[in-house]
Amino acid sequence: MEEIINYDLIRNVEACYFNIPHIVYYSHIGTAVIAFVVGAYVFLNNRKSLLAKILFSLTVFFSLWTILDLVTWIHKDGTMIMFAWATLISMDMLVYVLSFYLLYVFLFKKDLGWSLKGLLMLAVAPTIVLASTTLNLEYFDASTCNAIDGFIAESYLYTVELVIFLAMLGLFATYLIRTRDNRADKQQGFFFGLSLLFFLGIFLSANSLASYYDTNPFLWSLTQYGLFGMTIFVAVLGYLIVKFHAFNIKLLGAQALVVALVSVVGTMFLFAETTANYTLIGINLILVSFGGILLIKSVKKEVEQREQLEELTNKLEAANERLKELDKLKSEFVSIASHQLRSPLTAIRGYASLIIDGTYGKIPQKAMEAIERISESAKNMAYSIEDYLNVSRIESGNMKYNKADFNLRDEAEKIADDLRPQAIQKGLGLIFRTDLKSQGVINADIGKVIQIIQNLINNAIKYTPQGSIKVLVRDDVVRKKIYIDIEDTGVGIPQASIDHLFGKFERATNANSANIHGTGLGLFVAHQMATQMGGNITAQSEGEGKGSVFTIEFPLAM
């Protein structure tokens, strides 16, 4: 069984007291106060936060460590020195364990598992249970003013602390490599982890130097600078609180400013010499305090309003995501419904065509007119259904393009020839011209290109009450482009409508005056198809009643 430390070995170590460097007071008292105040402030502002609880515990044990270490420097009673020295080991280990816990929760935003918590407790247990035995400290060497470390203090402590430090490095590296946090959260994690590891790194280095080179006065004094790592960590913590509202604290900047102003004004009492001085300083102190309270309330109100705005923004984002889901469901529904409608429409068009052709015999003229209207309406509805299906394919990314080289000029002329009877029936002229310096070959999906040209010429016929339609195929071999201009003398397009003319379900404001059956999908589908094949469609018009020009553009295959 291990012997208990004999605390009565020494009663007065005054000789050691005179060797105390002044840096000891600054390094111990300053860092202890700063660490405790910040830890308490964070905890009091967010008592339910696990992070705040861990940080407060860390700063408490660090402050206890610095106080106990200071006792070993300045106290002259041997019993108190040995007690403080023995207890230091437990505080030291708790600082590392809590630092690991804090880093894990801050980076990964979740609590440690019970198995890992149990492992950390087991690591701390020997430093607490065996603190008062010679396994921790063997005796006090009055000639060197040092306690002689036992196995716990000399080997076990630094080995476990090194393992914890390396584990923290691994956690930090894993976070930086694998995190999917947004940029702001990743910056928080980076600065927090780096500053905490910096503090522990120099803290471990300083304590190791103090333990293994305790006979070297220079190194012994140098170790005191290791405590300032906590000050740097606290400074970074303050930066994170102010910039990123870490630990959910948002008023630190205003509160710190008010405290600083009150402190500065208050210290002026130390230099006051007359009643007038005391009166003026007192009035200033009251004014600064009152103004500071108003400032904090104002900032608090602003923070609350910002939080409400953030909450509304989050709700809006959630609603937007829901709308996107509904839009997707709508597109799927339209696709299914459109497919179901195509079959009966095909049958209607087929039988109407057979009746018109006389397959079922001669029918009265009035009945023929009705059948022709049925056929025309079914054809228009089939076009609309095809537009709905194309929109659904475009939005779902299922539109397929089978590209191949073909002569655009030849296809455009065929389409113009096919649609000329329709234009003539309406009393319109349909003129086709070319101005080419190349063969007019492009690489695209011929079916989609034909659909685009048909759509635009059909629109020109629909929206032109009188006059003519001109189709011009031209090229620019320098730019390696080919164009199809479809110019009409129709109703024109208001300038306000041109910018959004190619949007889904968008129509010009005057479109219903010429055609009430439009869906606002034809131009959207045509534009999407053209751009997906490397082309474009643009529209120009001088205004209502002045006609319009639609230009289809594709790269030449040269």
C-alpha positions in Angstrom: 0.0 0.0 0.0 1.3 3.4 -0.9 2.3 5.8 1.8 0.5 9.1 2.4 2.4 12.3 1.8 4.0 13.7 4.9 2.8 17.3 4.9 4.8 18.1 8.0 8.2 17.8 6.3 8.6 21.6 6.1 7.0 24.5 7.9 8.9 27.5 6.5 10.3 27.8 3.0 11.1 31.5 3.2 14.3 31.0 1.3 12.3 29.8 -1.7 9.9 32.7 -1.4 12.6 35.2 -2.2 13.3 33.6 -5.6 9.8 34.4 -7.0 9.9 36.2 -10.4 7.4 39.1 -10.8 6.0 37.4 -14.0 4.4 34.8 -11.7 1.8 37.3 -10.3 0.9 38.6 -13.8 0.7 35.2 -15.4 -1.4 33.6 -12.6 -3.7 36.3 -11.3 -4.4 37.9 -14.7 -5.2 34.8 -16.6 -7.2 33.2 -13.8 -9.5 36.3 -13.5 -9.9 36.7 -17.2 -10.7 33.0 -17.8 -13.2 32.8 -14.9 -15.0 36.1 -15.8 -15.4 35.0 -19.4 -16.5 31.5 -18.5 -19.0 32.8 -15.9 -20.3 35.5 -18.4 -21.0 32.8 -21.1 -22.6 30.5 -18.6 -24.9 33.2 -17.1 -26.0 34.3 -20.5 -26.8 30.8 -21.7 -27.3 28.4 -18.7 -29.1 25.7 -20.6 -26.3 25.3 -23.2 -24.1 22.3 -22.8 -21.2 24.2 -24.4 -21.6 27.0 -21.9 -21.5 24.5 -19.0 -18.4 22.8 -20.3 -16.6 26.1 -20.9 -17.5 27.4 -17.5 -16.2 24.1 -15.9 -13.0 24.4 -17.9 -12.4 28.0 -16.8 -13.2 27.1 -13.1 -10.7 24.3 -13.0 -8.1 26.3 -14.9 -8.5 29.2 -12.4 -8.2 26.7 -9.5 -5.0 25.3 -11.1 -3.5 28.8 -11.4 -4.4 29.7 -7.8 -3.0 26.4 -6.5 0.2 26.9 -8.6 0.5 30.4 -7.3 0.3 29.0 -3.7 3.2 26.8 -4.4 5.2 29.9 -5.3 4.3 32.4 -2.7 3.2 30.5 0.4 5.7 29.9 3.2 3.8 27.1 5.0 5.0 23.7 3.9 1.7 21.9 4.6 -0.2 24.3 2.3 2.5 24.1 -0.4 2.4 20.3 -0.5 -1.4 20.2 -0.4 -1.5 22.6 -3.3 1.2 20.8 -5.3 -0.6 17.4 -4.9 -4.0 18.8 -5.9 -2.5 20.5 -9.0 -2.2 17.2 -10.7 -6.0 16.6 -10.6 -6.8 20.1 -11.8 -4.2 19.7 -14.6 -5.9 16.5 -15.9 -9.4 18.0 -15.6 -8.3 20.9 -17.8 -7.3 18.6 -20.6 -10.4 16.3 -20.3 -12.8 19.3 -20.4 -10.9 20.8 -23.3 -11.4 17.6 -25.3 -15.0 17.6 -24.3 -15.5 21.2 -25.3 -13.8 20.8 -28.7 -15.8 17.8 -29.6 -19.2 19.4 -28.7 -18.3 22.7 -30.4 -17.1 21.1 -33.7 -19.6 18.3 -34.0 -22.6 19.9 -32.2 -23.5 16.8 -30.2 -22.7 15.3 -26.8 -20.0 12.7 -26.2 -21.2 9.1 -26.0 -21.3 7.5 -22.5 -18.5 5.1 -23.4 -16.1 7.9 -24.2 -17.2 9.8 -21.1 -16.4 6.8 -19.0 -13.0 6.5 -20.5 -12.2 10.1 -19.7 -13.4 9.6 -16.1 -11.1 6.6 -15.8 -8.2 8.7 -17.0 -8.9 11.3 -14.4 -9.6 8.9 -11.5 -6.0 8.0 -10.6 -5.0 11.7 -10.3 -7.8 12.2 -7.7 -7.7 8.9 -5.8 -3.9 8.8 -5.5 -3.4 12.5 -5.1 -2.4 12.3 -1.5 0.0 9.3 -1.9 3.7 9.1 -2.6 2.7 7.8 -6.1 1.8 11.4 -6.8 4.5 13.4 -4.9 7.3 11.6 -3.0 8.6 14.5 -0.9 9.7 18.2 -0.9 13.3 19.0 -1.7 14.0 22.2 0.3 17.4 22.6 -1.3 15.8 23.2 -4.8 12.4 24.4 -3.5 10.7 21.7 -5.6 8.4 18.7 -4.9 9.8 15.4 -6.1 7.2 13.9 -8.5 6.1 10.3 -8.2 4.8 8.1 -11.0 1.5 9.8 -11.4 2.9 13.4 -11.6 6.0 12.5 -13.6 4.8 9.8 -16.1 1.1 9.1 -16.1 -0.1 12.7 -16.2 2.0 13.8 -19.2 1.4 10.6 -21.1 -2.4 10.8 -20.8 -2.3 14.6 -21.5 -0.3 14.0 -24.7 -2.7 11.3 -25.8 -5.6 13.7 -25.3 -3.8 16.5 -27.1 -3.1 14.2 -30.1 -6.7 13.0 -30.1 -7.9 16.6 -30.2 -5.6 17.2 -33.2 -7.2 14.3 -34.9 -10.7 15.6 -34.1 -9.7 19.0 -35.5 -8.3 17.5 -38.7 -11.3 15.3 -39.2 -13.6 18.3 -38.8 -11.7 20.4 -41.4 -11.6 17.6 -43.9 -15.1 16.2 -43.6 -17.3 19.0 -42.4 -20.3 20.1 -44.4 -20.9 23.2 -42.3 -21.5 26.5 -44.1 -18.6 29.0 -44.4 -19.4 30.9 -41.2 -19.7 27.8 -39.0 -16.5 26.4 -40.5 -14.6 29.6 -39.7 -15.9 29.4 -36.1 -14.7 25.8 -35.8 -11.3 26.7 -37.3 -10.6 29.6 -35.0 -12.0 27.9 -31.9 -10.1 24.7 -32.5 -6.9 26.4 -33.4 -6.9 28.7 -30.4 -7.8 25.9 -27.9 -5.1 23.6 -29.3 -2.6 26.5 -29.1 -3.5 27.1 -25.5 -3.2 23.4 -24.6 0.0 23.0 -26.6 2.0 25.7 -24.8 0.3 24.7 -21.5 1.6 21.1 -21.9 5.0 22.3 -23.1 5.4 24.7 -20.2 4.4 22.2 -17.6 6.6 19.5 -19.1 9.6 21.9 -19.0 8.8 22.8 -15.4 8.7 19.2 -14.4 11.8 17.9 -16.2 14.0 21.0 -16.0 13.1 22.2 -12.6 16.7 22.9 -11.7 17.1 25.4 -14.5 16.0 28.8 -13.3 15.6 30.3 -16.8 13.4 27.5 -18.1 11.5 27.5 -14.9 10.7 31.2 -15.3 9.9 30.7 -19.0 7.2 28.2 -18.2 5.1 31.0 -16.7 4.4 32.4 -20.1 2.5 29.2 -21.0 -0.4 30.4 -19.0 -0.9 33.3 -21.4 -2.2 30.8 -23.9 -5.5 30.9 -22.0 -5.6 34.7 -22.6 -5.2 34.2 -26.3 -7.9 31.5 -26.3 -10.2 33.9 -24.4 -9.5 36.7 -26.9 -10.4 34.4 -29.8 -13.5 33.3 -27.9 -14.5 37.0 -27.6 -14.0 37.5 -31.3 -16.2 34.5 -32.1 -18.9 35.8 -29.7 -18.9 39.3 -31.3 -18.5 38.2 -35.0 -20.4 34.9 -35.1 -22.6 35.1 -31.9 -20.9 31.9 -30.7 -22.5 30.3 -27.6 -25.7 32.3 -28.6 -24.3 35.5 -27.0 -25.1 38.6 -29.0 -24.7 41.6 -26.6 -21.0 41.1 -25.6 -19.8 44.0 -27.7 -22.2 46.6 -26.3 -21.9 45.3 -22.7 -18.1 45.3 -22.9 -18.1 48.8 -24.2 -20.3 50.0 -21.4 -18.3 48.3 -18.7 -15.1 49.7 -20.1 -16.5 53.3 -20.2 -17.8 53.0 -16.6 -14.5 51.6 -15.5 -12.5 54.4 -17.1 -14.8 57.1 -15.6 -14.8 55.3 -12.2 -11.0 55.2 -12.0 -10.9 58.9 -12.3 -12.0 59.1 -8.6 -8.5 57.9 -7.7 -7.1 61.1 -9.1 -9.8 63.5 -7.8 -8.5 66.1 -5.3 -11.4 68.5 -4.8 -15.1 68.4 -4.2 -15.8 69.8 -7.6 -13.7 67.0 -9.2 -15.7 64.4 -7.3 -19.0 66.0 -8.3 -18.1 66.2 -12.0 -16.8 62.7 -12.1 -19.9 61.5 -10.3 -22.2 63.2 -12.7 -20.2 61.8 -15.7 -20.4 58.3 -14.1 -24.2 58.6 -13.7 -24.6 59.8 -17.3 -22.3 57.1 -18.7 -24.1 54.4 -16.7 -27.6 55.7 -17.8 -26.5 56.0 -21.4 -24.9 52.5 -21.3 -28.1 51.0 -20.0 -30.0 52.6 -22.8 -27.4 51.4 -25.3 -27.6 47.8 -24.1 -31.4 47.9 -24.2 -31.3 49.3 -27.8 -28.8 46.7 -28.9 -30.9 44.0 -27.2 -34.0 45.1 -29.1 -32.1 45.1 -32.3 -30.8 41.6 -31.7 -34.3 40.4 -30.9 -35.6 42.0 -34.1 -32.8 40.4 -36.0 -33.6 37.0 -34.5 -37.3 37.4 -35.5 -36.1 38.3 -39.0 -33.9 35.2 -39.1 -36.8 33.1 -37.9 -39.0 34.5 -40.6 -36.3 34.0 -43.2 -36.0 30.3 -42.1 -39.7 29.9 -42.4 -39.7 31.5 -45.8 -36.9 29.2 -47.0 -38.9 26.2 -45.7 -42.0 27.5 -47.5 -40.0 28.0 -50.6 -38.7 24.4 -50.4 -42.3 23.2 -50.0 -43.3 25.2 -53.0 -40.6 23.6 -55.0 -41.8 20.2 -53.9 -45.4 21.1 -54.9 -44.1 22.4 -58.2 -42.4 19.1 -58.9 -45.5 17.2 -57.9 -47.5 19.5 -60.2 -45.2 18.7 -63.1 -45.5 15.0 -62.4 -49.3 15.3 -62.3 -49.3 17.3 -65.6 -47.1 14.7 -67.2 -49.4 11.8 -66.1 -52.6 13.7 -67.1 -51.2 14.7 -70.4 -50.2 11.1 -71.3 -53.8 10.0 -70.4 -55.3 12.7 -72.6 -53.2 11.9 -75.7 -54.9 8.6 -76.5 -58.5 9.8 -76.8 -57.3 13.0 -78.7 -55.5 10.8 -81.1 -58.6 8.7 -81.7 -60.8 11.9 -82.1 -58.3 13.3 -84.7 -58.1 10.0 -86.5 -61.8 9.5 -86.9 -62.4 13.2 -87.8 -59.7 12.9 -90.5 -61.4 9.7 -91.9 -64.8 11.5 -92.0 -63.3 14.5 -93.7 -61.5 12.3 -96.3 -64.9 10.6 -97.1 -63.9 7.2 -95.8 -67.4 6.9 -94.2 -69.2 8.3 -97.2 -70.5 11.7 -98.1 -71.9 13.8 -95.3 -73.9 17.2 -95.3 -71.9 20.4 -95.6 -72.9 21.7 -92.2 -71.8 18.4 -90.6 -68.5 18.7 -92.5 -67.9 22.1 -91.0 -68.5 20.8 -87.5 -66.2 17.9 -88.1 -63.5 20.3 -89.4 -63.8 22.4 -86.2 -63.6 19.3 -84.1 -60.4 18.2 -85.9 -58.9 21.7 -85.6 -59.7 21.9 -81.9 -58.3 18.4 -81.3 -55.1 19.4 -83.1 -54.7 22.6 -81.0 -55.3 20.6 -77.8 -52.7 18.1 -78.9 -50.2 20.9 -79.3 -51.0 22.2 -75.9 -50.6 18.7 -74.3 -47.3 18.3 -76.1 -46.2 21.7 -74.6 -47.2 20.5 -71.1 -45.3 17.3 -71.6 -42.2 19.1 -72.8 -42.3 21.5 -69.8 -42.5 18.4 -67.5 -39.5 16.8 -69.3 -37.5 20.0 -69.1 -38.2 20.6 -65.4 -37.4 17.0 -64.5 -34.3 16.9 -66.7 -35.6 14.1 -68.8 -35.6 15.9 -72.2 -33.5 13.9 -74.5 -31.5 15.5 -77.4 -30.4 13.3 -80.3 -27.9 15.5 -82.1 -26.8 15.0 -85.7 -25.7 17.2 -88.6 -28.5 18.4 -91.0 -29.2 21.3 -93.3 -31.2 24.0 -91.4 -32.0 25.9 -94.5 -33.7 22.9 -96.2 -35.8 22.1 -93.1 -36.9 25.7 -92.6 -38.0 25.9 -96.2 -40.0 22.7 -95.9 -41.8 24.0 -92.8 -42.6 27.3 -94.5 -44.0 25.4 -97.5 -46.1 23.2 -95.1 -47.6 26.1 -93.2 -48.2 28.4 -96.3 -51.7 27.0 -96.9 -52.6 27.8 -93.3 -51.4 31.4 -93.8 -53.1 31.8 -97.1 -56.4 30.5 -95.6 -56.1 33.4 -93.2 -55.4 35.9 -96.0 -51.7 36.2 -95.2 -48.6 36.0 -97.3 -45.8 33.6 -96.2 -42.4 34.5 -97.9 -39.3 32.4 -97.6 -35.8 33.8 -98.4 -32.2 33.0 -97.8 -29.0 34.9 -97.6 -26.3 32.2 -96.9 -22.6 32.1 -97.5 -22.3 28.6 -96.0 -24.1 25.3 -96.5 -26.3 26.1 -93.5 -25.5 22.8 -91.7 -25.9 22.6 -87.9 -25.5 19.9 -85.3 -28.7 19.6 -83.3 -31.8 17.4 -82.7 -33.6 17.8 -86.0 -37.0 17.0 -84.4 -36.6 19.6 -81.7 -35.4 22.3 -84.2 -38.4 21.6 -86.5 -40.7 21.9 -83.5 -39.1 25.3 -82.6 -39.5 26.7 -86.1 -43.1 25.4 -86.5 -44.0 27.0 -83.1 -42.6 30.4 -84.1 -44.2 30.5 -87.6 -47.5 29.2 -86.2 -47.4 32.1 -83.6 -46.7 34.6 -86.4 -49.8 33.3 -88.3 -52.0 33.4 -85.1 -51.0 36.9 -84.0 -51.0 38.5 -87.5 -54.6 39.7 -88.4 -53.4 41.0 -91.8 -50.3 41.5 -93.9 -47.5 39.0 -94.3 -44.9 36.8 -92.7 -41.3 36.7 -93.9 -38.9 33.9 -93.0 -35.2 34.7 -93.7 -32.4 32.2 -93.2 -29.0 34.0 -93.0 -25.6 33.3 -91.6 -22.4 34.9 -90.3 -19.4 32.8 -91.2 -17.1 35.0 -89.1 -19.0 34.3 -86.0 -19.9 30.8 -87.2 -23.6 31.4 -86.6 -26.8 30.8 -88.6 -30.0 32.7 -88.0 -33.7 32.3 -88.9 -35.6 35.6 -88.7 -39.4 35.3 -88.6 -40.9 38.7 -89.2 -44.6 39.5 -89.1 -46.8 42.5 -89.4 -49.0 41.5 -86.5 -50.1 42.9 -83.1 -46.6 43.5 -82.0 -45.2 43.2 -78.4 -45.3 45.9 -75.7 -41.8 46.7 -74.5 -42.8 45.8 -70.9 -43.6 42.2 -72.1 -40.4 41.5 -74.0 -38.1 40.9 -71.0 -40.2 38.0 -69.6 -41.7 36.8 -72.8 -39.8 33.4 -72.7 -40.9 32.7 -69.1 -43.2 29.8 -68.2 -46.9 30.7 -68.6 -45.9 34.2 -69.7 -47.8 36.0 -72.5 -47.7 39.5 -73.9 -50.2 41.8 -72.4 -52.0 42.2 -75.7 -51.9 38.5 -76.7 -55.5 37.7 -75.9 -56.7 40.3 -78.4 -55.5 38.1 -81.2 -55.5 34.6 -79.7 -57.3 33.6 -76.5 -56.2 29.9 -76.6 -52.5 30.4 -75.9 -51.0 28.8 -72.8 -47.8 30.8 -72.5 -45.8 27.6 -72.8 -44.8 27.5 -76.5 -42.1 30.2 -76.3 -40.8 28.8 -73.0 -40.4 25.3 -74.4 -38.8 26.6 -77.7 -36.3 28.8 -75.8 -35.4 26.0 -73.4 -34.8 23.6 -76.3 -32.7 26.1 -78.3 -30.5 27.0 -75.3 -30.0 23.3 -74.4 -28.7 22.7 -78.0 -26.3 25.7 -77.9 -28.6 28.1 -79.6 -30.9 31.0 -78.6 -34.1 32.8 -79.4 -34.6 36.5 -79.1 -37.6 38.8 -79.8 -37.8 42.4 -81.0 -40.8 44.7 -81.6 -41.3 48.4 -82.0 -44.5 48.2 -80.0 -48.1 47.3 -80.2 -49.5 47.2 -83.7 -46.0 47.3 -85.3 -45.3 43.7 -85.8 -42.4 41.6 -84.3 -39.3 39.7 -85.3 -38.3 36.4 -83.6 -34.7 35.3 -84.3 -33.6 31.7 -83.9 -29.8 31.3 -83.6 -27.6 28.2 -83.8 -23.9 27.6 -84.2 -22.8 26.4 -87.7 -21.2 23.0 -88.0 -18.1 24.0 -89.9 
